[in-house]
Amino acid sequence: MRKYVIIGAQGSGKGTQSLLLARDLDLVHISVGDVFRWHVQNRTKLGAQVRRAMAAGELVGDDLVEGVVRDRLEQHDWNYGFIIDGFPRSRRQAEFFLESYDIDGVIHLDLPDEEVRRRVLARRLCSRCGMDYNLIADRPTEEGRCDVCGGELVAREDDTEEAVAERLRIYREKTAPILELFGRKEYVVTVDARPGADAVQRTLREKLGLPAPR
Ligand code: AMP
């Protein structure tokens, strides 16, 4: 069983890299941001509690986040392991996590701030099926329409200039320093996230001592 954490600023490709790894190794991909977005979209009580912080690019309170992670991991559907994306993002979350789980590797996707801005502002999401697009690298065939279901493509509510700047500030202040905490206890691999998705995946597999992608 393998347990990984993936850390990086928004737009560094955490979701894409997690899915590539999860697919090959039969890992469960856990994205705390996706769980929150589901709750916002479905207008649940938790959705109402997190919506404002998310839209502003701020962090949701640690108690709510830890509750979501605990509930998700208690489902025990991860026979071959998991990769958790978007968590931990603060020292307290990291300490909570390290107390409860042994981690096999921490993947750190490294991307300069300028590239973060460029990528995030080009990001689009299908409002119907949730498929991701990027107006730089992964354009839809018809502008503004999803190739899969024809739904309208929209920007994420938190992919605005202001929210991106706030998320970057928080990432540098709160999330990046926890890499040191992991560095002391766990195995952190830092990967340059600027190349294309397949190249990044190959490098991170090499660094983790895993077989090359199939
Ligand atoms: P993401 O899709 O990972 O960028 O997450 C979207 C938003 O969800 C973040 O900007 C935060 O508002 C919230 N969020 C996701 N994960 C966490 C976390 N571990 N701690 C606090 N807030 C989080």
Boltz pocket constraint, residues with backbone or C-beta under 6 A from the ligand:
constraints:
  - pocket:
      binder: B
      contacts: [[A, 10], [A, 32], [A, 33], [A, 34], [A, 36], [A, 50], [A, 53], [A, 54], [A, 55], [A, 57], [A, 58], [A, 59], [A, 60], [A, 61], [A, 65], [A, 85], [A, 86], [A, 87], [A, 88], [A, 89], [A, 93], [A, 158], [A, 167]]
      max_distance: 6.0
